[in-house]
Structure formats: structure tokens, C-alpha cells
Amino acid sequence: MEIIAFEALGAAVRGYLQDDYDTLRAHRVRPAVIICPGGAYRWRSPREKDAPAFEFLSMGYQVFILEYSCAEKAAEFRPLRELAETVCTLRKNHAGWHIDPDKIAVLGFSAGGHLAASLGALWNDKELGLPRGSRPDALILCYPVVSTREFAHEESARWVSGGDEAVREKLNLQERVTPAFPPSFLWHGGEDASVPPENSLMLAAQLRRNGVPVEYHLFETGAHGISTCSQEVETPDEVCKAWLPLCKTWLNRRFSYIP
């Protein structure tokens, strides 16, 4: 494994790359996953970084973790621009990093899920003018913040909008879905008291209405912030841990990839 680092508009990105290209022929070019940890746009949760990264690394994916801007620096669409630049950087360096430029997924937890979904909704927004090539090929949204109005996670909405009501409305994502939204995998725990499951429910419904491929799992149980649902991250959950094999099957099928 090779570890690399770069910056996306000042945000640190750490990458884990496979290093077996001289011995394998079938996997010299691999899909990639960019991980956006949660934390209410106030911080970035450690349990949503390396643990999920190693899950997808073990599948043969190239994996990157984005340390996007938080707290006061989260305003004015800065995290969104950082994520867009990260996707573009992977595509620009796809040959050297052995990445298939047409198979780049963004995985986000909670507020990181809002960030991932924001790029899915706004990658072609003319007012924002995000760089060409920033649309992800797939999204994985884990107990995501979606709404900045009804069922909103108020702290996330407050930090990411910077108190600007126009920005807050633009980032009310269930109202921003179009047929150009990337194919998505969503899951939520039914006992989530921080980000109500209605967030992902509303988004899944809008994706269906717009003809966007979507797989959605609402588990009966499961609290917020449980990441890989393992003892490693101190949030073991025998029910919700099913999201990982379900997601891996979905993503491999979406990318026509055999690990």
C-alpha cells in the first residue's frame, strides 16, 4: 500500500493506493472512493475516516479521505468546492494513481453525506461554477443530512450556510434533485435521534421521481454516527452492519468491477 497526500483548495486529502500493479494484470486500473466524514460541519469524526477507508481498500479500491473545511470555514460553499476539486484531481492524476476516471464514488457520513449529496445535486449549477469533471459517478450516503428545513440537523445547516438564508435554501437538497444526480446508495438507522431518517427518505423519493438509480435501506434499529458498526469504532451494531456488504455489492455492480 502506498500513502499519498495532496491539497484541494487548501483542504488536506490523504490517499491509500494499491501497489500490486507489477504482479496483477486485471486490476492495474481500479475504481476510487472519496470519503467525507461527518461531524455537523463543525469537525470531522475520526471513526468515519480510516475504518471505512480500509473496508473499501480491502475490496481493491483506491481510497481517499477529504479533510474538508469546518466551523466558520464551512460557509460560502467552501467544503463543496474542495470536494469538487478533489474529484477533479483524481481524474487529472488517474494514470499515475491507477484510477479509472469514470468510476469515482463519493462516500459521506452525516454532514459528510450532505457534502457528497451537495456535489451530486450542484455539480452543474451555473451560479456556483464548479470545475468541469467534478460530477461523481456514484454516491454512498450514510445517515446523511439532506434537509436544511423540515427535519433539518440544525447545527449542520447553521455551519454550512454561515447564517445566510439564501445559501441555506440552496443546500436544501431534496429540492435540488434532477435526472443528472449520480446513482446513489443510501442507508439510515431507524433510531437516529440526531439526523431523522426522513432526511434520506425524502431524498430517495426524489431520486425515484427523477429516474435516478437508487438503492435505499432503512434499518428498524440503529443510532447516529455508527460508521462501520464495528467494535473497532466502538459502535457495534449487528443489524446496521449489513450496510457494508450491501453497499459493496451495489457499487461493484454499478462499476462492473470484480474485486
C-alpha positions, 0 to 999 in steps of 0.5 A: 500500500502506498500513502499519498497526500495532496491539497484541494483548495487548501483542504488536506486529502490523504490517499491509500493506493494499491501497489500490486500493479507489477504482479496483477494484470486485471486490476492495474486500473481500479475504481476510487472512493472519496470519503467525507466524514461527518461531524455537523460541519463543525469537525470531522469524526475520526471513526468515519475516516480510516475504518471505512477507508480500509473496508473499501481498500480491502475490496481493491479500491483506491481510497481517499479521505477529504479533510474538508473545511469546518466551523466558520470555514464551512460557509460560502460553499467552501467544503463543496468546492474542495470536494469538487476539486478533489474529484477533479484531481483524481481524474487529472492524476488517474494514470499515475494513481491507477484510477479509472476516471469514470468510476469515482464514488463519493462516500459521506457520513452525516454532514459528510453525506450532505457534502457528497449529496451537495456535489451530486445535486450542484455539480452543474449549477451555473451560479456556483461554477464548479470545475468541469469533471467534478460530477461523481459517478456514484454516491454512498450516503450514510445517515446523511443530512439532506434537509436544511428545513423540515427535519433539518440537523440544525447545527449542520445547516447553521455551519454550512450556510454561515447564517445566510438564508439564501445559501441555506435554501440552496443546500436544501437538497431534496429540492435540488434533485434532477435526472443528472444526480449520480446513482446513489446508495443510501442507508439510515438507522431507524433510531437516529435521534440526531439526523431523522431518517426522513432526511434520506427518505425524502431524498430517495423519493426524489431520486425515484421521481427523477429516474435516478438509480437508487438503492435505499435501506432503512434499518428498524434499529440503529443510532447516529454516527455508527460508521462501520458498526464495528467494535473497532469504532466502538459502535457495534451494531449487528443489524446496521452492519449489513450496510457494508456488504450491501453497499459493496455489492451495489457499487461493484455492480454499478462499476462492473468491477470484480474485486 
